[in-house]
Amino acid sequence: MIKNPLISVILQKEKEEKNKGSVELQVLSFTSKIRRLTSHLELHKRDFLSQRGLRI
């Protein structure tokens, strides 16, 4: 899934930079959350609470 490549990229970036809250890591984390929610909503079209979470 998406999680394994994300973890490897995060670990690699953390080794290079000591700042764990860098903009690149935050964007990467936020992008993965959006992708996960989007794929979930494609399977579960009537999950209105997750749809609301994606909008907010």
LUMLUMVO-717326 format. One record per residue (C-alpha): residue number from 0; residue in three letters; x, y, z. Coordinates in nm, 3 decimals. Layout:
BEGIN
(NUM,ala,(X,Y,Z))
...
This chain:
BEGIN
(0,met,(0.000,0.000,0.000))
(1,ile,(0.104,0.363,0.034))
(2,lys,(0.229,0.329,0.389))
(3,asn,(0.550,0.134,0.322))
(4,pro,(0.700,0.378,0.067))
(5,leu,(0.592,0.666,0.290))
(6,ile,(0.772,0.522,0.592))
(7,ser,(1.091,0.462,0.396))
(8,val,(1.090,0.817,0.260))
(9,ile,(1.023,0.964,0.605))
(10,leu,(1.303,0.762,0.764))
(11,gln,(1.541,0.865,0.489))
(12,lys,(1.450,1.233,0.526))
(13,glu,(1.482,1.216,0.906))
(14,lys,(1.835,1.083,0.872))
(15,glu,(1.927,1.367,0.638))
(16,glu,(1.755,1.637,0.841))
(17,lys,(1.716,1.653,1.215))
(18,asn,(1.398,1.860,1.183))
(19,lys,(1.110,1.609,1.199))
(20,gly,(0.852,1.882,1.148))
(21,ser,(0.991,2.006,0.818))
(22,val,(0.754,2.127,0.551))
(23,glu,(0.843,1.841,0.317))
(24,leu,(0.753,1.575,0.574))
(25,gln,(0.429,1.751,0.665))
(26,val,(0.325,1.773,0.299))
(27,leu,(0.416,1.407,0.248))
(28,ser,(0.212,1.303,0.551))
(29,phe,(-0.087,1.517,0.451))
(30,thr,(-0.078,1.383,0.095))
(31,ser,(-0.079,1.024,0.216))
(32,lys,(-0.380,1.094,0.442))
(33,ile,(-0.570,1.242,0.148))
(34,arg,(-0.486,0.942,-0.072))
(35,arg,(-0.597,0.699,0.198))
(36,leu,(-0.928,0.878,0.250))
(37,thr,(-0.986,0.901,-0.125))
(38,ser,(-0.928,0.530,-0.179))
(39,his,(-1.152,0.451,0.120))
(40,leu,(-1.431,0.667,-0.021))
(41,glu,(-1.405,0.497,-0.360))
(42,leu,(-1.485,0.167,-0.189))
(43,his,(-1.741,0.301,0.059))
(44,lys,(-1.943,0.561,-0.128))
(45,arg,(-2.201,0.605,0.149))
(46,asp,(-1.951,0.680,0.426))
(47,phe,(-2.062,1.036,0.487))
(48,leu,(-1.852,1.091,0.800))
(49,ser,(-1.529,1.024,0.611))
(50,gln,(-1.648,1.250,0.331))
(51,arg,(-1.700,1.523,0.586))
(52,gly,(-1.352,1.463,0.725))
(53,leu,(-1.204,1.505,0.379))
(54,arg,(-1.385,1.835,0.327))
(55,ile,(-1.279,1.989,0.657))
